[in-house]
Amino acid sequence: MSENRHSVDPARLKYGAWCHRAEKQLGEGDIAASYSADCIGMGKPLRKPFGWKGSLWVCVALGQGSAEVYRLTLPQAFEGTPLGYRARVLAGDEARQDPNGFYHGVTVSHGGKSFVLCGPPAVLVPGEPAQMDLFAGLP
């Protein structure tokens, strides 16, 4: 496994299904439910972040059984200059080639508080974390 790929319980990545009777998504995992790239692009508050490795994280991409996620940090704890999404987009190729990921340093809000997305992103894949760790480093 590469350093930025991590196994998580597959249930956390599930999309779930829309229930017309309940008028809500049912069976959706917390990682999938945190998907907020659309909110970030429109300057709206994030969907509910998920807890992982002692921090809050948010998903910016879902596909082929994986999720790309960034850690949330408080602005005063962020090393560097936080930027708005628009400024990051205007940075063009520089932002897309950032080794810490495109969303690194982007300011966001959740629950009335400001945060900064901190990269590099992690890629979460379905698996059993405890069992995957048993085989780490073996040829």
N, C-alpha and C positions, 0 to 999 in steps of 0.2 A: 504494500500500500504506500502510495506517496504521502508525504507529510501533510498535505492539505485534504486528503480523502479520509473520511472516517465512517465507520459503520454505526448505524442507529437502528433501533427497533423499527421494522418496516411499517408498523401501524402509524408511526409519527409522520410518515411521508404520504399517507393515503389522501386522495382527493375527496373521498366521500361522495355522497349523492344528494341532490336537492329533493326535499320532501315537500310536496305541494300542500299537504294537509297541515304540517307543522310550520310551513313557510320558512324553512331554514335548511342549511346544509347539515346532513347527518353522517356520522362516521368519518369525519375529516380529522386527520392528524394535526397536532399542534404546529408542526413545522410547515406543512402545506397551508394551514390557515393563516400563518404569519406573512404569506406572500404579499409584498407591498411595493413592488417596482412601479406599478401604476400610480399608487398614492404618492410616491417619491417624485415621480415625473410631473404630477399635477400640484405639488406643494401641499398635499393634504396630510393629516396625521397618519402614522403607521397603523396597520392592523396589529392586533395583540402579539408582541414578541414572545418567543419561547425561551425557556431556560435550558442551557446546555453548558457543561464544563464550568459552572459557577458564574456564568454571565448571561445577559439577555442578548438574543440574536434575532435577526429578521431575514426572511428569505427574499431574494431578488430574482431567482430563476428556478423553475421547475421543469423537469423533462427527463424522459427515458429512465425513470426510477431514481433520479437524484435531485438534490436541491443545492443551489449555491447560496451561501449565507454569510452575512457580515455581523460582527459583534457591535453592540451599541456601547458607547462610552460617553461619559459626561464631557461637555466642551472643555472644562478646566483640566481634565485628565488627558486630553488629546494632544499628542505631540505633533505640532505642525499648525498650519492655518486652515481652519475649516472653511468650506465653500458651500454655496447654495448649489442645487442641482443644475440650474441654468448656467452658472459659471463653469461647472464641470463639463457640461455639454459643449460649451464654447471653446474649451481647451482642446477639443477634437482628438487628433491622433495622440497627443501627449497623454490625455486622460485614458484613452483606450490601451495604451502601452505601459501604463503605470504598473510596476511589479506588485503593488499592493491592491490592484484591482480598480476597476472603473469607479466604484462607489466609495472608495476610500476617501475620507475627509468630507463627505457630503453631510450637511446639517439636515436633521429631520426632527419631527416632534411626535410625542406620544404621551397621552395623559396630561396634556398641558405643560409638559417639560421638554426642553431641548436636549438633543443627543447628537452625536457625530458617529457615522458609520466608520468602523475601523477594519481595515484589511490587513493582510491578504484574506480573501474569502476562503471559507472551508467548503468542501463539497461533501455532502452527506449522502450516503448510499445505504440501501437496505441490507441488513445483516444482523448478526448477533454480536454486539461489541465484545463481550467477555470471551466468546469462543474465537473471534477473529484475533484477539490479542494473544491467544495461546500460540499462534503460528507466526507471529510477527518476527521477522529476522531470520526465519528458516529458509534454506535454499529451495 
